């Protein structure tokens, strides 16, 4: 008798920030290669078009392969990224015009293979993902020359 198989599970982390900058300036900051490197705090080399590929190298040397899945100018940017042998993570960044300013929302979903240590893996993935985006938002605010920013309450979920 074979053991039952379990489907992979997901960890979702959502963060939003309101920036005191117009949407076209924020979009430029999100998609300009030099600016992207600055606000992600990593070395970035990626072709920002659907199907484009590239990589992100964190300051600690961790390499993430990237596959761009969507680009809707001024509105939405999405990609999958993963470390060799690591879990797949999907990122979706959307922008919404405000009066005044722009709201940037990031949802990162990490797919984790089920295992006896699933709860620990979910908590670790949620923690790593949640810690990445507040720093990126702070740097995005600086890069877009926004006068101020407000990090909205985000949430993480895991099974």
Number of C-alpha atoms within 10 A of each C-alpha: 3 4 5 6 7 9 10 12 15 21 22 22 24 21 20 22 23 23 28 21 22 18 22 16 16 24 20 16 22 25 17 12 16 14 18 22 19 19 21 20 18 19 18 21 17 17 16 20 16 15 13 14 18 15 19 22 17 15 10 7 10 11 18 20 17 24 22 21 18 18 19 11 12 18 15 18 23 22 22 20 23 18 16 11 6 11 13 19 22 19 19 18 20 18 23 15 17 14 9 12 20 23 24 25 19 21 22 24 24 25 19 19 15 16 11 7 8 15 13 11 16 23 15 13 24 22 14 12 21 20 12 12 23 17 14 17 24 18 18 26 23 17 19 22 15 18 11 13 19 14 16 15 9 15 13 18 13 15 9
